[in-house]
């Protein structure tokens, strides 16, 4: 049987995923204000993914017969000096999410709470993808530096990104 301490940790992570959605929405707003429309789209889609992640945890807690508790969030950073800084901040944020997921998984393992261990494996796999995505974009931004054609191509590529909950399952 799952402990209340582990439920509290799941609720905390659910709320952090909601906060992550806000972080990426703030980044989208920055990009939009700078007319980086493709990059703004990337972050809007990322925001939707984070809400989806939060709701996965919400539904898991409810399936366990426990209660999901939604709490307030701190304000995300809204000002950035460059697009590269925005993505570096996002990458650092994803590394924090990974650490939090690992700590949550460790807590589930300590309780030998197998349903939660199994559930969290999806998030562990997702974090590998998330960190890789942000790192890859950072590397591209560093390579293109001031090449406006390459920058335009990357912006156009990111404008095509969409979110499909079915693909996330």
C-alpha positions in Angstrom: 0.0 0.0 0.0 1.3 3.4 -0.9 2.3 5.7 1.9 1.0 9.2 2.4 4.6 10.4 2.2 4.9 9.0 -1.3 1.5 10.5 -2.3 2.7 13.9 -1.0 5.8 13.5 -3.2 3.6 12.6 -6.2 1.5 15.7 -5.6 4.6 17.8 -5.3 5.8 16.5 -8.7 2.4 17.0 -10.2 2.5 20.7 -9.1 6.0 21.1 -10.4 4.9 19.8 -13.8 2.2 22.4 -13.8 4.8 25.0 -12.9 7.0 23.7 -15.8 4.1 24.4 -18.1 4.1 28.0 -16.9 7.9 28.2 -17.3 7.6 27.3 -21.0 4.6 29.5 -21.6 6.7 32.4 -20.2 9.5 31.4 -22.6 7.0 31.3 -25.5 5.9 34.9 -24.6 9.5 36.1 -24.7 10.0 34.5 -28.0 6.8 35.9 -29.4 7.7 39.4 -28.2 11.0 39.1 -30.2 9.2 37.8 -33.3 10.7 34.3 -33.0 7.4 32.7 -33.9 8.8 29.2 -34.5 10.6 29.2 -31.2 7.5 30.5 -29.5 5.5 27.6 -31.0 8.2 25.2 -29.7 7.7 26.5 -26.2 3.9 26.6 -26.4 3.9 22.9 -27.4 6.4 22.2 -24.6 4.0 23.9 -22.2 1.1 21.6 -23.4 3.3 18.6 -22.8 4.1 19.6 -19.3 0.4 20.0 -18.5 -0.1 16.6 -19.9 2.6 15.2 -17.7 1.0 16.9 -14.6 -2.4 15.4 -15.6 -0.8 11.9 -15.9 0.3 12.2 -12.3 -3.1 13.6 -11.3 -5.0 10.7 -12.8 -2.5 8.1 -11.3 -3.0 9.5 -7.8 -6.8 9.3 -8.3 -6.6 5.7 -9.6 -4.8 4.8 -6.4 -7.9 6.1 -4.5 -6.0 9.0 -3.2 -6.5 12.8 -3.7 -4.5 15.0 -6.0 -3.8 18.3 -4.3 -3.2 21.3 -6.6 -1.2 24.1 -5.0 -0.1 27.6 -6.0 3.0 28.1 -8.1 5.9 30.6 -8.0 6.2 33.0 -10.9 8.4 31.8 -13.7 11.2 33.8 -15.1 9.9 36.1 -17.8 12.9 38.0 -19.0 15.7 36.7 -21.1 18.7 38.4 -22.8 18.8 36.0 -25.8 17.3 33.0 -27.4 20.3 31.0 -26.4 19.9 32.0 -22.7 16.2 30.9 -22.9 17.1 27.4 -24.1 20.0 27.1 -21.6 17.5 28.0 -18.9 15.0 25.4 -20.3 17.8 22.8 -20.4 18.7 23.5 -16.8 15.0 23.3 -15.8 14.7 19.9 -17.5 17.8 18.7 -15.6 16.1 19.7 -12.4 12.9 17.8 -13.4 15.1 14.7 -14.1 16.6 15.0 -10.6 13.2 15.3 -9.1 11.8 12.3 -11.0 14.9 10.2 -9.9 14.3 11.2 -6.3 10.6 10.3 -6.6 11.6 6.9 -8.2 14.1 6.3 -5.3 11.3 6.9 -2.8 9.0 4.5 -4.6 11.8 1.9 -4.7 12.4 2.4 -1.0 8.8 1.6 -0.3 8.8 -1.2 -2.8 5.7 0.4 -4.3 5.8 -1.4 -7.6 2.8 0.3 -9.3 4.5 3.7 -8.7 7.9 2.4 -9.8 6.3 1.1 -13.1 4.4 4.4 -13.5 7.5 6.5 -13.1 9.5 4.6 -15.7 7.6 6.5 -18.4 8.7 9.8 -16.9 12.3 8.6 -16.7 12.3 7.7 -20.4 10.6 11.0 -21.1 13.3 13.0 -19.3 16.0 11.4 -21.5 14.2 12.7 -24.5 13.5 16.1 -23.0 17.1 16.7 -22.1 18.3 15.5 -25.5 15.9 17.8 -27.3 17.0 20.9 -25.4 20.7 20.1 -25.6 20.4 19.5 -29.4 18.7 22.9 -30.0 21.4 24.6 -27.8 24.1 23.0 -29.9 22.4 24.2 -33.1 22.0 27.7 -31.8 25.7 27.8 -30.9 26.7 26.5 -34.3 24.5 28.9 -36.3 25.7 31.9 -34.2 24.9 34.8 -36.5 24.0 32.9 -39.7 20.6 34.4 -40.4 19.7 31.8 -43.0 20.4 28.9 -40.6 18.5 30.7 -37.8 15.5 31.2 -40.1 15.6 27.5 -41.0 15.7 26.4 -37.4 12.8 28.8 -36.5 10.8 27.4 -39.4 11.6 23.8 -38.3 10.4 24.5 -34.7 7.2 26.2 -36.1 6.1 22.7 -37.3 6.2 21.1 -33.9 2.8 19.9 -32.6 1.6 18.1 -29.5 -0.3 14.8 -29.7 -1.3 13.3 -26.4 -1.8 9.9 -28.1 1.9 9.9 -29.1 2.8 10.6 -25.5 1.1 7.6 -24.1 
